[in-house]
């Protein structure tokens, strides 16, 4: 899926901004970018869960679930983007490089999940 990596990178950019606003640092390891993104995401989700008074009763395993759900959304959107892009390219004679897809991330503090649009 050619769009998955750019979508993950959009999440990484968003994540770095949010961590900075929370006073947290984005930690880079020598394990690799995908590990770093997941680990920093889970740390951010943990911070959100503990900082939000509504979610005090949620178990820490919920943070890992938030990551899994976010990753599934990104994969599904990457699949849709791939199909939609080829449609636009063939119908409107666009060059694929002319198409840019920007994702919006929104946090639902009651459910402790992220939505991607």
C-alpha angles and dihedrals in degrees: 000000000000093000098053096078095049089048091050088050090051088053090048091053091048090046093052090051092049094046090051091052089051092051093250128127127231104242118217120199133183091246094085145270098279091053091046093050093050095044093047091045092053090047089052092048089050090052091049092048094049095040092052112079092204092063099048089115095056117107119238090245085073089072091063089048090054088056093049092050093047092049091050091051091050091050092048092048091047089054091049091046092052092052094042094048093053088050092053092045093052098040103037098027093236122159108242090235089063092064117087123182119198120192127213120211122202129181122220104206094190094055096029093228138119125234121207123204 
